């Protein structure tokens, strides 16, 4: 493949600065000129070399490969361009940051079937509930609830509408009774969730007559581990609160009972999100297409 060598200094400047404005100032060009040059280089390759949002700029795997090769002999540059081609079979490492409550993604079947369909892609999943810029963090994509995804991201549905539920074991309810209204929860032992050690426990959100409200339950047990919440509730440790999909097998088995259903309307579900659709890396396109097909089955 041919490479317009006039574009190389611009690409390298952006790769080093991780900022279009700083690269433009360094080269004595306008930000628009640098951006157009990078776009031209990406369109020629048919794949994104940089991932950019309003908050950060990061090299993609193909961009890192090209940057490294540009300091090597021409034969290595040609090899890097072949790697960067959108015609290549999907391969490379795909990094995804996933919230711990995305049960449908984390349950196993979706990832297992994706790995079987694309043996050239290695999948690196980080389960985290901390809010951060996935581009700055070096991730190709993330999975979160639709309501908290930034507006400049592309979001692909992973699930339909979801619903949170409060649950407790039959044994706990037999001993302590059951709340009739969400505000009664302050009188019960609760198992709460927080996204990180320094964060306050998550307030439980309800709705009454289309009016949303939240309850600060002051949990006796607090954790950032959804599975610990589940196991403690099944063991009779108190009332806990999370997406229904997490508890459904245990509700169906009679190990947990749902509570306060009249106050828990559905909400937007989970989405795979990423910063751009143009010149999408084949490995990310493979995941997007796999999710769409998987949802239809």
N, C-alpha and C positions, 0 to 999 in steps of 0.2 A: 504494500500500500504506500502511496506517496504521502509526504508530510510537508506542508507549507512551513518552511523553516523560519519565515518571518513571524510566525505565531509562537515559536518556541520561547523567546524571551518573555513574552507576555504571560504565557502559561506558567513558566517557572517563577515569575515574580508573584503571581497570585498564589502559587503553591507554597512559596516561602512566607509570604505575608499573611496568608489566610484572610485576606481582606481586599476587596476590589478597589476601594478608595485608596488604601495605602499603596497598593501595587501601581495604580494609576499615577499617584504623586511621585513615586520612585522613578517611573519611566517618562514622566513629563507628558502624559496623555490624559484624556478625560476618562472618567469612570465608564461612560457609555462605550467608548472605543475599546476599552479592555474587555468589557462584558461581551460586546459583539464579536471580538476576536476569539474569545473562549467558546462562544456559541458556535462559531464557524468551525472551530477545531472539533468540537463535540459532534456537530452534524456530519462532518466528514467521516468520523469514526462510527457514527450511529449509536453512540453510548455516552452517558454522562461521565465526565472526568472530575467534576466538582459537584458537591451537594451544597446548595445555598438556600438560606432562609433570610428573613429580615434580621435575624439575630446572629448568624454565624455562617462561615464557609469552611468546608472540609473536603479533602480529596476523597474520591471514591476509590475502591480497590483498583479499578482500571487506571485512575489518575495517579495513584501511588506507583503503580507499575511503570507507567510512562515517565513520570518524574525521575524515578531511579534509573531507568534505561537511558535517559537523555544525557547522562554523564558517561555512558559506556560507548563502545564501538557501534558503528551503524547497523551491524547485523543484529545487535541486541535491541536497538530501537525498532527495527522492523518486526522483531518478535513481539515486542510490547504492543505495537500497533495491531498485530494479529490478535493478541489477547483482548485488546480493547474493542474489537469488532462486534457489532450486535448480531452478526451471523454466527458467531461461535456458540457452541452448546453451552447451556448454563453451567457455570462452575465457579469455584471460589468460596470464600467464607461469607455467610450471611448472618449478620448480627442483629438481633431483635430484642428490644426491651419490653417486657410483658408485665402488666400489673398482676398481682397475686390472685385477684378475684376473677380473672378471665378463665373460668373453669373449662369452657368449651375448647379453648385453645390449648390449655395445659393438660387436658385429660389424657392425651396420648395418641388417639387414632389419627388426628389431623397431621401431627408431626411425623408419625410412623409412616403414613402413606406418602407424605411429601418426600421423606428420605428415600423411600423405595423407588419413587418415580424419578428422582434426580440424584443419582449416586455421585455426581461430580460436585455437588454443593455440600459443604460442611455447614452445619447450623449451630450457631452459638446463641443460646437463649439466656438472658439475664432476667430473673424475676425480681422486680423492684416496684415499690409503690412511691418512691421519691419522684417529685416533679422536676424535670430537667430538660434541657434542649437535647434531643436525640442526635442532632447533627454535630453539635459540639462534643457530645459524648462518644462519637464515632460509631453510631448505630445506623443501620440501613433503614430500619423501620421500628415501629412500636405498636403495642396493642393496649388500648385504654377505652374507657367509656367515651362515647361520642360527645357528651356534654362538656368534657374537659380538654378536648383536642383543640389546638390552636387553629385559628381561621385560615392561616396560610398553608395548612397541610392538606394533602390529598387523603381522603378517608374512604376505605373500602369496607362495606359491612361484613362483619364476621358472624354476627348473630342477629336475630330479630329483637323485638322489644324484650327487655328484662324486667324483673320485679324483685325488690328486696323483701325479705320476710324476717320476722322475729320468730325464734324457735326455742323450745326447751324440751327436756326429756319428760316422759309421762311420770317418772318418779319424782322429779323436782316439782312438777305441777300438782301432784297428789299431796305433797307435803306443804307447799307454800301457796297454792292457789294460782290463779291466772289473772293477769291485768285485763281490765275491761276497756281501758282507754290508754293511749300511749303515755299520757302524763302520769299514769299509775306506775310506770316503770321505775321511778325514783325510789319506790318502796320495795323493789325486788333486787336480788343479787344478779348483776349483769356481767357479761363477758364482752369486753370492748376491744376495738381495733384502733391502732394508730399507724400511720405510714412510716414513721421513723422515731428513733429514741427521743428526739427533742420536740416532737409534735404533740399537741394535745389529743386526747382520745376523740375519735370521730363522733360527731353528733348524729343520732339516729333521726332520719328524715321521714316524715309522714305527710298525709294530706287529709283534710276534713272539709267536705263541701267545696272541693276545688281550691281550697286555701292551704298552701303548703306551710308546714311548721316543723321544727326540730326539737328534739328532747336531748338534753345533756344528762345522760343516765348515771354519771359518776361510777363507772364500773369498778367492781372489786378486783377483777382480773383484767389486765390489759396486755395486749400483745400485738405484734405486727405479722403474726403467723396465722393465716386463715385455718390451717389444718389443726393447730392447737386449739383455736376457738371451737371448731367442730368437735374434736375429741372430748374437750372439757364439757361441752353441752351434753353430749351423749352420755357422759359419765355422771350427769346430774349436777354439774357445777353452777348452773344458772341459765339465764336467758341470753341468747346472743343474736346477732343481726348481720346478714350478708345476702348476696344474690341467691335467689331461690334455687338456681341450678346446682349450687354447692350442696344444698341440704336435701334436694329432691330424693336421692336414693335412700336416705335415712328416714325421711318422712314416709315414703312408700313402705319401708320395712317396719314402721311403727316405733323406731328408736327416737324420733323427734316429732313434736307436734307444732304446727304453725299457729301463730298468735296474731291478733290485731289485723287480720286480712282486710277489713273494711277501710283501713286507713293507709293502705299500701298500693297505690296505683302503679301501672307500668311506666317505664321510662326508656329512653334511647339505650340501645344495647352497646356491644363492643365493636370496635373497628380496628382494622389494621391501618396505620397511617404512616405517611412518609412525605418528604418535602416537595417532590416534583414528579411529573409524569413524563415529560419530554426526555427522550433518549434514556429511558429507564434501563438500568443494568439487567441483563438476561436473568440473573439469579433472583432479583426482586420481582421481575415480571413473572417468573415461574411460580413464585409464592402467591402472587396476586391471582394468577389464573387458576392455581390449585385450590385456593380458598373459594373462588367463585364456583368452580366445578363441584367442590365438596359440599357447598351449601345447597346445591341443586339435587344432590343425591338423597 
